[in-house]
Amino acid sequence: MSPAPSSFNSRRSHTGAVNDAVAAVLAGAAEVSGWQEDLYRDLHSHPELSHQEHRTAGKAADRLTTAGFEVISGVGGTGVVGVLRNGDGPSVLLRADMDALPLTEDTGLAYTSTNDGVAHACGHDMHVTCLLGAAQLMADSRQQWSGTLIALFQPAEETINGAAGMVSDGLATRIPKVDIALGQHVTPLPAGHLAATAGPAFASADSIKITLYGRGGHASMPQTTIDPVVLAAAVVMRLQTIVAREIDPADTAVLTVGSILAGTKANIIPDTAEIQINIRSYSETVRTALLDAIRRIVTAECQASNCPREPDFVYFEHAPLTDNDADVTEKVTGAFTGHFGDAVMVPAPKVMGSEDFSDIANGVGAPYCYWLFGGTDPAAFAAAFAAGTVTSDIPSNHNPRFAPVIQPTLNTGTAALVAAAMAWLGKDARPNHDR
């Protein structure tokens, strides 16, 4: 068992009784972190792809049951929800995602993935372990809070349909009414640090598959063909003008052509070409402008090439905007500052990555806050920062070498969930609460 880091010390806050209550809940953190570290190594070495998280879901359900939660399994497939009722008060939902990525791990860790071609390269194993630890600590300290705690373990975040699946499976009717929804994501920030921002925090994202129709033929007779490869090249180049020339420079937008598929042989001009596009933005106005411009440009290029038919557009993997509620975020960051001090970054840098956490929050009708916590060895991060090599030397999420240091990452993520939940559930968080 590793000793509890300083972030778990029962330090008295100068900002009020709520922070004292947080410290009281975290007094048992050293004992909890022992089994957490073992569980984390186990989950990391047994990653499961989206909608296949059966083992992980079983581990979560077992831990919640042991802690005294009412457990609801099989929500949206492999989703698990634990409900702990502890008297009158608000209902707070804490969410963790469970799925891994289809890539081969290259960390060299003793507890590396044992599933070929599958790896926890986005830290969802850390998310699960932090939430289970926070759930146990809250269950062991019921005298410090009142209300209802909901611990939700979501499948298939990586395919951006796990949250929607849980909502479609009647999540809102299967759990108590949710007043506040909270969640977090581990990042390459230095371990022990947190970051949060009000408003847009994670971008919306859309993926589009477009089929371009030409007329195939022999490479020696191009005059008899309509070459979809040349058309695809023209489309790709023209698409690059959308962000540069159609989007206000004050707005943020990304357009990426991630795939071009066409042809089978050097001397055959194919009938069709396929391109796949991904766009990201922080507002519905910019998103709509991107989508409209893509359709206009692709259609016009096809007309210019005299294509025999209109292009086909297939839209998939829509990720909603993560737009943190200002009041909720202020309360969360206040709780963080009270416990972690100057290890909290406010506002956090906006992230162009995407999440489906807001589908859970919106699906249960609750305002929300979603924050970041660091997972990089602080000394390694400091050295890379000093050398100006953070982007090249510090592996990011989805990199085969991404591997958060177990501590203080695990304890920080656990403490963050407790502190955030206690901002509403702590008895002293509600001045008029009968005590």
C-alpha distance (Angstrom), angle and dihedral (degrees) to the residues before:
residue distance angle dihedral
M1 . . .
S2 3.77 . .
P3 3.80 118.7 .
A4 3.79 116.4 -106.8
P5 3.81 112.6 -98.0
S6 3.75 122.4 -125.1
S7 3.81 90.9 -92.8
F8 3.78 87.2 70.5
N9 3.77 97.3 49.4
S10 3.75 114.5 122.6
R11 3.75 93.0 -114.6
R12 3.75 119.9 167.3
S13 3.73 114.9 -119.9
H14 3.77 122.4 -131.3
T15 3.79 90.3 -148.9
G16 3.78 99.8 70.6
A17 3.77 150.9 -72.8
V18 3.79 94.2 -57.5
N19 3.77 90.8 68.0
D20 3.79 89.8 48.9
A21 3.81 87.9 55.1
V22 3.81 90.5 50.0
A23 3.79 89.3 52.9
A24 3.80 89.6 49.5
V25 3.82 91.8 53.1
L26 3.80 90.5 48.3
A27 3.81 92.3 50.6
G28 3.81 88.4 94.2
A29 3.81 94.1 49.1
A30 3.81 96.3 105.9
E31 3.80 91.5 60.3
V32 3.79 93.0 45.0
S33 3.81 94.8 47.2
G34 3.81 89.8 61.3
W35 3.80 94.7 67.0
Q36 3.80 90.8 32.8
E37 3.79 92.2 62.7
D38 3.81 91.4 50.0
L39 3.79 91.4 46.8
Y40 3.79 91.8 48.9
R41 3.81 92.3 53.8
D42 3.79 89.5 47.9
L43 3.81 94.1 50.5
H44 3.80 91.9 44.6
S45 3.79 91.9 53.9
H46 3.82 92.6 47.4
P47 3.82 105.5 47.8
E48 3.79 119.8 173.5
L49 3.79 129.5 -158.1
S50 3.80 125.4 -121.0
H51 3.82 113.5 -61.1
Q52 3.83 89.8 8.1
E53 3.82 97.6 82.6
H54 3.81 94.9 121.1
R55 3.80 97.4 130.3
T56 3.79 93.4 43.7
A57 3.81 91.6 47.5
G58 3.80 89.9 50.6
K59 3.80 91.6 52.2
A60 3.81 90.7 50.2
A61 3.81 93.2 47.4
D62 3.80 92.2 49.3
R63 3.81 92.9 50.5
L64 3.79 92.6 47.2
T65 3.79 91.7 49.2
T66 3.79 91.2 50.8
A67 3.81 89.9 50.7
G68 3.80 91.4 54.2
F69 3.81 100.7 -103.3
E70 3.79 123.7 145.2
V71 3.81 100.9 -117.1
I72 3.80 126.8 -147.6
S73 3.80 113.2 -172.0
G74 3.78 133.0 -173.3
V75 3.81 96.6 37.6
G76 3.79 107.2 159.0
G77 3.80 89.8 -7.9
T78 3.80 108.8 -57.2
G79 3.80 99.5 8.6
V80 3.81 118.5 130.2
V81 3.80 127.7 -160.7
G82 3.78 127.1 -171.4
V83 3.82 121.1 -163.1
L84 3.81 122.8 -163.6
R85 3.80 115.1 -175.4
N86 3.78 114.7 -161.7
G87 3.80 108.9 170.1
D88 3.78 129.8 -75.3
G89 3.76 122.0 -16.2
P90 3.78 143.0 80.0
S91 3.78 125.6 -37.3
V92 3.81 115.8 -121.0
L93 3.81 123.6 -168.9
L94 3.81 120.8 -155.2
R95 3.81 116.5 -167.5
A96 3.80 134.3 -159.2
D97 3.81 127.8 175.7
M98 3.81 120.4 -136.9
D99 3.81 112.3 -165.9
A100 3.80 130.3 105.3
L101 3.80 133.7 -148.4
P102 3.81 133.0 -99.1
L103 3.80 96.8 -115.2
T104 3.80 138.0 100.7
E105 3.81 116.0 -101.4
D106 3.81 117.3 -124.7
T107 3.81 103.0 -179.7
G108 3.79 101.0 109.5
L109 3.80 89.9 -137.3
A110 3.78 119.7 157.3
Y111 3.81 87.0 -125.5
T112 3.81 96.0 46.6
S113 3.80 120.6 152.1
T114 3.79 116.0 -67.7
N115 3.83 91.8 -166.1
D116 3.80 110.1 88.1
G117 3.77 112.6 -123.0
V118 3.81 94.2 4.9
A119 3.80 125.1 98.6
H120 3.79 141.9 164.7
A121 3.79 91.4 -122.8
C122 3.80 94.4 147.2
G123 3.79 100.0 52.2
H124 3.79 100.2 -112.6
D125 3.81 88.6 136.8
M126 3.80 86.9 60.3
H127 3.81 90.4 49.3
V128 3.81 92.2 52.8
T129 3.79 93.7 47.1
C130 3.82 93.8 47.6
L131 3.80 92.4 50.8
L132 3.80 93.4 47.8
G133 3.78 89.6 50.9
A134 3.80 92.3 48.6
A135 3.81 90.1 48.1
Q136 3.80 91.1 52.9
L137 3.81 93.1 47.4
M138 3.80 91.8 49.6
A139 3.80 91.2 47.6
D140 3.80 90.9 51.0
S141 3.82 92.5 50.0
R142 3.79 104.6 46.3
Q143 3.79 92.0 139.9
Q144 3.83 87.7 68.6
W145 3.81 97.2 58.9
S146 3.76 146.0 23.1
G147 3.77 133.9 -153.3
T148 3.80 131.4 54.1
L149 3.79 127.8 -48.4
I150 3.81 118.5 -159.1
A151 3.81 118.4 -167.2
L152 3.80 110.5 -165.2
F153 3.81 124.3 -168.9
Q154 3.77 110.5 -165.1
P155 3.80 129.4 -159.7
A156 3.79 129.1 -145.4
E157 3.77 104.4 19.7
E158 3.80 89.5 148.1
T159 3.79 91.5 61.0
I160 3.81 91.2 44.0
N161 3.79 94.7 -128.1
G162 3.78 105.3 86.3
A163 3.79 96.5 87.9
A164 3.80 92.6 45.8
G165 3.80 88.6 48.5
M166 3.80 92.1 55.6
V167 3.80 91.0 47.5
S168 3.82 91.7 48.4
D169 3.80 88.7 50.6
G170 3.79 90.0 63.3
L171 3.79 100.5 -94.6
A172 3.80 93.8 157.9
T173 3.82 92.1 54.9
R174 3.81 95.4 44.4
I175 3.81 97.6 56.6
P176 3.82 134.7 44.5
K177 3.78 117.5 -83.4
V178 3.81 108.3 -77.1
D179 3.80 119.5 -132.3
I180 3.82 99.0 179.4
A181 3.81 132.1 16.2
L182 3.80 120.9 -157.1
G183 3.79 135.7 -179.7
Q184 3.79 144.3 157.1
H185 3.81 144.3 -156.9
V186 3.79 130.9 -149.1
T187 3.81 114.1 -127.0
P188 3.82 139.6 174.2
L189 3.81 90.5 -86.9
P190 3.83 114.6 121.0
A191 3.79 111.7 -75.0
G192 3.79 112.5 -103.4
H193 3.81 93.0 37.5
L194 3.80 130.9 102.8
A195 3.79 134.0 -164.5
A196 3.80 132.5 -166.8
T197 3.77 137.5 168.1
A198 3.78 135.8 -172.3
G199 3.79 118.9 -121.7
P200 3.82 123.1 14.8
A201 3.79 108.9 14.0
F202 3.83 104.6 155.0
A203 3.79 122.8 29.0
S204 3.76 127.9 -115.9
A205 3.79 113.1 -115.3
D206 3.78 137.7 -162.5
S207 3.78 131.4 -174.1
I208 3.80 121.9 -154.2
K209 3.79 130.0 -169.6
I210 3.80 113.0 -158.1
T211 3.79 124.9 -169.3
L212 3.82 116.2 -156.5
Y213 3.80 117.5 -158.3
G214 3.79 121.6 -146.4
R215 3.80 134.5 151.7
G216 3.75 117.0 -95.9
G217 3.76 130.0 -142.0
H218 3.80 147.6 132.2
A219 3.78 117.9 -38.6
S220 3.81 89.0 -129.2
M221 3.81 91.6 60.4
P222 3.81 106.1 46.5
Q223 3.80 90.6 153.4
T224 3.81 88.5 72.8
T225 3.78 93.7 54.0
I226 3.78 142.8 66.2
D227 3.78 101.4 -138.4
P228 3.83 111.9 -140.2
V229 3.82 91.2 -172.1
V230 3.80 92.1 62.1
L231 3.80 87.8 43.6
A232 3.80 91.7 51.7
A233 3.81 90.4 50.5
A234 3.81 90.9 51.9
V235 3.80 91.1 47.9
V236 3.81 92.8 50.4
M237 3.78 93.0 50.8
R238 3.79 94.2 45.5
L239 3.81 91.8 48.8
Q240 3.78 89.0 62.0
T241 3.80 89.3 68.4
I242 3.79 94.0 63.0
V243 3.80 97.7 78.0
A244 3.81 92.6 33.0
R245 3.80 97.4 48.1
E246 3.82 110.8 15.0
I247 3.82 104.7 40.4
D248 3.79 121.4 73.7
P249 3.83 108.0 -106.4
A250 3.80 87.7 -131.1
D251 3.81 89.5 63.3
T252 3.79 125.3 73.9
A253 3.78 121.4 -125.4
V254 3.79 138.0 153.8
L255 3.81 127.4 -163.6
T256 3.79 118.6 -174.9
V257 3.80 129.9 179.6
G258 3.76 99.5 -152.5
S259 3.79 101.5 172.7
I260 3.80 140.1 28.7
L261 3.80 118.1 -177.6
A262 3.79 123.1 -178.4
G263 3.77 141.3 135.8
T264 3.78 137.8 5.1
K265 3.83 106.1 -134.6
A266 3.79 138.6 26.8
N267 3.80 95.2 -116.4
I268 3.81 97.2 45.8
I269 3.79 122.6 85.0
P270 3.82 103.2 -151.7
D271 3.77 129.8 -133.5
T272 3.80 95.1 -128.1
A273 3.79 144.5 22.1
E274 3.79 128.3 -161.5
I275 3.76 127.7 -151.8
Q276 3.79 127.8 -175.4
I277 3.78 120.9 -152.7
N278 3.80 133.0 -169.0
I279 3.81 123.3 -163.2
R280 3.81 131.0 -172.8
S281 3.80 132.5 -171.1
Y282 3.79 144.3 153.5
S283 3.80 99.2 -129.4
E284 3.78 138.4 46.6
T285 3.81 89.6 -128.7
V286 3.81 92.5 58.7
R287 3.80 91.5 42.0
T288 3.80 91.3 54.1
A289 3.81 91.3 47.2
L290 3.81 90.8 52.4
L291 3.79 94.0 48.3
D292 3.80 93.2 46.4
A293 3.80 93.0 47.9
I294 3.80 92.8 49.2
R295 3.80 92.5 52.7
R296 3.82 92.2 45.1
I297 3.80 95.0 49.3
V298 3.79 96.2 43.6
T299 3.80 92.6 47.4
A300 3.81 92.2 47.6
E301 3.81 93.2 48.8
C302 3.80 89.6 51.1
Q303 3.79 90.3 51.3
A304 3.79 90.8 48.1
S305 3.81 89.2 53.4
N306 3.82 91.6 48.9
C307 3.81 92.1 -122.4
P308 3.81 115.4 -168.2
R309 3.83 91.9 -125.8
E310 3.76 142.2 12.5
P311 3.83 118.9 -86.2
D312 3.78 120.1 -99.7
F313 3.82 119.7 -124.6
V314 3.79 121.6 -159.6
Y315 3.82 116.5 -176.0
F316 3.81 118.2 -157.5
E317 3.80 144.2 154.8
H318 3.79 98.3 34.3
A319 3.79 111.2 -174.9
P320 3.80 116.5 -164.4
L321 3.77 124.7 -128.6
T322 3.80 114.3 -93.4
D323 3.80 100.9 -136.4
N324 3.80 110.7 175.2
D325 3.79 117.4 -143.5
A326 3.81 109.3 -114.5
D327 3.82 97.0 -137.6
V328 3.80 93.7 45.0
T329 3.79 91.6 47.6
E330 3.80 92.0 49.7
K331 3.80 90.4 53.3
V332 3.81 92.8 46.2
T333 3.79 94.4 48.6
G334 3.78 89.9 47.0
A335 3.80 89.5 55.5
F336 3.80 90.3 47.1
T337 3.77 93.7 49.6
G338 3.79 90.6 48.4
H339 3.79 91.4 55.8
F340 3.81 106.1 27.1
G341 3.80 100.5 30.3
D342 3.79 116.1 -164.3
A343 3.82 92.5 -0.8
V344 3.82 87.1 87.6
M345 3.81 120.1 92.1
V346 3.82 114.9 -154.0
P347 2.94 120.2 -151.5
A348 3.77 99.6 26.2
P349 3.79 120.6 -147.2
K350 3.78 111.4 -92.8
V351 3.79 114.6 -107.2
M352 3.80 123.2 -139.8
G353 3.78 89.5 -158.3
S354 3.78 116.7 100.4
E355 3.79 137.2 -128.4
D356 3.79 138.0 -176.7
F357 3.82 96.3 -144.5
S358 3.81 90.1 108.4
D359 3.82 89.2 61.8
I360 3.82 87.3 64.5
A361 3.81 93.4 47.0
N362 3.80 94.2 44.3
G363 3.79 90.7 43.6
V364 3.81 91.7 59.1
G365 3.82 93.1 37.6
A366 3.81 97.7 -116.4
P367 3.82 132.4 137.6
Y368 3.77 111.7 -121.0
C369 3.77 151.6 -166.2
Y370 3.79 126.5 -152.8
W371 3.81 119.0 -171.0
L372 3.80 142.1 178.7
F373 3.80 130.6 -118.6
G374 3.77 126.8 -170.1
G375 3.79 127.1 -111.0
T376 3.82 104.5 175.1
D377 3.78 122.0 107.0
P378 3.83 102.3 -98.5
A379 3.82 94.1 -135.6
A380 3.80 92.1 49.9
F381 3.79 91.4 48.0
A382 3.82 92.5 48.4
A383 3.81 91.6 50.5
A384 3.80 92.5 48.7
F385 3.79 91.4 46.2
A386 3.80 91.9 51.5
A387 3.80 90.1 49.7
G388 3.80 93.8 45.3
T389 3.81 91.0 -121.1
V390 3.80 103.4 113.8
T391 3.81 94.1 119.8
S392 3.81 93.0 49.5
D393 3.82 101.9 34.6
I394 3.82 103.6 37.6
P395 3.82 112.4 68.0
S396 3.78 113.1 -131.1
N397 3.78 130.0 -148.2
H398 3.83 112.8 -65.4
N399 3.80 91.4 27.3
P400 3.84 113.8 123.8
R401 3.83 87.9 -127.0
F402 3.82 95.8 51.2
A403 3.80 108.1 124.5
P404 3.81 122.6 149.9
V405 3.79 114.9 -139.8
I406 3.79 106.1 -108.3
Q407 3.79 93.9 -128.7
P408 2.93 136.0 73.1
T409 3.82 86.0 5.7
L410 3.78 95.7 68.9
N411 3.77 96.0 46.5
T412 3.79 92.8 44.5
G413 3.81 93.4 51.5
T414 3.79 91.1 46.9
A415 3.79 93.2 48.3
A416 3.80 91.2 47.2
L417 3.80 92.0 56.7
V418 3.79 91.4 48.0
A419 3.80 94.0 47.3
A420 3.81 92.7 47.5
A421 3.80 93.8 48.0
M422 3.80 92.3 46.2
A423 3.80 90.5 55.7
W424 3.82 84.4 76.7
L425 3.80 105.0 19.0
G426 3.80 100.0 44.5
K427 3.78 110.1 106.2
D428 3.78 90.9 -129.8
A429 3.81 90.7 51.4
R430 3.81 87.5 77.9
P431 3.80 110.1 52.9
N432 3.78 93.6 -161.6
H433 3.77 95.4 49.3
D434 3.78 112.4 123.2
R435 3.78 109.8 -113.6
